[in-house]
Amino acid sequence: MIALQTLWFALRGFFAGEILRRRVIDELASLSDRDLSDMGVSRSDIRRLARESAEEAMRPTVQPTSRPATLSGSVRTA
């Protein structure tokens, strides 16, 4: 059962990355050469930028561990 869950999450992550990559390609490809030039991007950069964007978005974020709040001695209990 755990293997199926792992496979499911891997496939879901892969397809989410592919969808994001495709959106970035479509969005950048729809811009004019002048618009791309204003951003410092050439048409040959679009696929690389889309791949990098999808990889960065799919990278797991590290959540800082939080410590439980400690009670001070001045707290009164009823």
C-alpha positions as CSV (number, residue, x, y, z in Angstrom):
1,M,0.0,0.0,0.0
2,I,2.8,2.4,0.9
3,A,4.5,1.7,-2.5
4,L,1.3,2.7,-4.3
5,Q,1.1,5.9,-2.3
6,T,4.7,6.7,-3.1
7,L,4.1,6.1,-6.8
8,W,0.9,8.2,-6.7
9,F,2.8,11.2,-5.1
10,A,5.7,10.8,-7.6
11,L,3.4,10.8,-10.6
12,R,1.3,13.7,-9.2
13,G,4.5,15.7,-8.7
14,F,5.8,14.9,-12.1
15,F,2.6,15.9,-13.9
16,A,2.2,19.1,-11.8
17,G,5.8,20.0,-12.9
18,E,5.0,19.3,-16.5
19,I,1.8,21.4,-16.4
20,L,3.7,24.3,-14.8
21,R,6.5,24.0,-17.4
22,R,4.0,24.0,-20.2
23,R,2.3,27.1,-18.9
24,V,5.6,29.0,-18.6
25,I,6.5,28.0,-22.2
26,D,3.1,29.1,-23.5
27,E,3.1,32.4,-21.7
28,L,6.7,33.3,-22.7
29,A,6.1,32.1,-26.3
30,S,3.1,34.4,-26.6
31,L,5.2,37.5,-25.9
32,S,6.7,39.5,-28.8
33,D,10.4,39.5,-29.4
34,R,10.6,43.1,-28.1
35,D,8.8,42.1,-24.8
36,L,11.2,39.2,-24.3
37,S,14.2,41.5,-25.1
38,D,13.0,44.0,-22.5
39,M,13.1,41.2,-19.9
40,G,16.6,40.1,-21.1
41,V,15.2,36.8,-22.5
42,S,15.7,35.3,-26.0
43,R,13.4,32.8,-27.6
44,S,16.1,30.2,-27.3
45,D,16.0,30.6,-23.5
46,I,12.3,29.9,-23.1
47,R,12.5,26.1,-22.7
48,R,15.5,26.3,-20.2
49,L,13.7,29.0,-18.2
50,A,10.5,26.9,-18.1
51,R,12.4,23.8,-17.0
52,E,14.3,25.7,-14.2
53,S,11.0,27.4,-13.1
54,A,9.3,24.0,-12.8
55,E,12.2,22.4,-11.0
56,E,12.4,25.3,-8.5
57,A,8.6,25.3,-7.9
58,M,8.6,21.5,-7.3
59,R,11.6,21.6,-4.9
60,P,10.4,20.8,-1.4
61,T,10.5,23.7,0.9
62,V,12.2,23.3,4.3
63,Q,9.9,24.4,7.1
64,P,11.7,25.8,10.1
65,T,11.1,23.7,13.1
66,S,9.2,25.6,15.8
67,R,9.7,25.0,19.5
68,P,6.6,24.7,21.6
69,A,5.8,27.8,23.6
70,T,7.0,27.5,27.2
71,L,4.9,28.8,30.0
72,S,6.4,31.3,32.3
73,G,6.1,31.0,36.0
74,S,3.7,34.0,36.1
75,V,0.8,32.1,34.5
76,R,-1.8,31.2,37.1
77,T,-4.0,28.2,36.7
78,A,-7.6,28.1,38.1
